[in-house]
């Protein structure tokens, strides 16, 4: 009984950690959007997108409003968006997206996470060519009727549509991201998330032991406060 309780408690804390990380990431997205385009969602497409992602992540409205208000303050720090490249153990290419108010601190931390976990930092362009920047839109199955809307989605820029048990994922080319976002807003479809992501052009399979080593490095990067997203090409 004690072991079962400990496992449940571990899962609960892990879920809370993931939620806290998601809220922090979205809070930075909101801050960057407000600094770039102002605090009014109707005049700021990037802010509308961040708010939609906040809803999809079940971020409380008062936290969203507080993030917008805080970002509107002159005292609020500006976040710089930076992407770092490197290799995890066993030559797995990794892209690390960051939003930071101190790039000197961030690059030192990212380099340390790589080196402490069997990887190494790379130069700009060293692994980016192995990924393609794409729009990724995720929907709950009940929010999107594919039979009725598949052709409309393709017209809006859908390059690939994957129907999974828990969600529907729509991929677009980088240049069609805005078109798909406008389509979703016009049709008043609620997306769980709408993001630009780095999708690997090829994937790599590893043994379970090697995979564990790679995931230790990736987890260390993901847990850094300045890191927004970590991309790799593991199958």
Order of alpha helices (4+ residues) and beta strands (2+ residues): alpha-alpha-alpha-beta-beta-alpha-beta-beta-alpha-beta-beta-alpha-beta-alpha-beta
